[in-house]
Amino acid sequence: MIRRRFLSLVVIAFVGIAAPDLATLTGSPHQTFALQAQTAPALQSSDLAGLHLRNIGPATMSGRFVDMDVVESNPFIMYVASATGGMYRTTDNGIT
C-alpha cells in the first residue's frame, strides 16, 4: 500500500514537472519545424570531409547472400547484400 502511494506521488511529481514543457508542444508540427529550421546551424560540406564509410552493423553478417549487383561499365565494382542486412562493396573484382 505504501509503495503504491509512493509510486503515485512520483508520477504526480513527474507530471507536474513535465507539464510546463508539454505546453510548448501545442503548436502545429509545421510551426515547430520552421522554428527549428530557423535556429539550427547550417551544415557545411567541410563538416563531413573527415568521415569515411564503415560497417555499423549488424555485428555478425551471415554467409548467405541475397543479392549481387555489378556495375556494367566497370565489372570490377560489385555490391553484394547479405541476408542479415550487411552490404559489401568491392572495387577490385572481389579480392578485397
Stockholm file with secondary structure:
# STOCKHOLM 1.0

chainA/1-96         MIRRRFLSLVVIAFVGIAAPDLATLTGSPHQTFALQAQTAPALQSSDLAGLHLRNIGPATMSGRFVDMDVVESNPFIMYVASATGGMYRTTDNGIT
#=GR chainA/1-96 SS CHHHHHHHHHHHHHHHHHHHHHHGGGSCHHHHHHHHHHHSCCCCGGGGTTCCCCCCCCSSCCSCEEEEEECTTCTTCEEEEETTSCEEEESSTTCC
#=GC SS_cons        CHHHHHHHHHHHHHHHHHHHHHHGGGSCHHHHHHHHHHHSCCCCGGGGTTCCCCCCCCSSCCSCEEEEEECTTCTTCEEEEETTSCEEEESSTTCC
//
